[in-house]
Amino acid sequence: MIKNLCKLLVFVMLLSGVVSAEEYQSVHAEHILVKTAAEAQQIKKAIDEGGDFEYYARAYSICPSGRNGGDLGYFGHGQMVPEFERAAFATPVGEVSKPVYTQFGWHLIKVLDKK
């Protein structure tokens, strides 16, 4: 009976999206890099209220990728610092992460695609 309950629980979690049966190998993402948590939170709020991610990347990102809307292209496991990678792979396609701190500063990550 416990075995059947475990199977049912896993099935429900897969259907609800709590866990994924698919392990993605790469992510296509854009990001905005700023110096402070306050800046990141303010920009995140503006984007959540309908602001254009690419506009904010061009206007505020201190990363050279900001010039092209923050586009990083596709990257795989081990290509980014661990905190950034974890957030990028965990963020659903089409969504913007909460602010993520790395040695470079504070990032907002918009996931465009996963393969």
Order of alpha helices (4+ residues) and beta strands (2+ residues): alpha-beta-alpha-alpha-beta-alpha-beta-beta
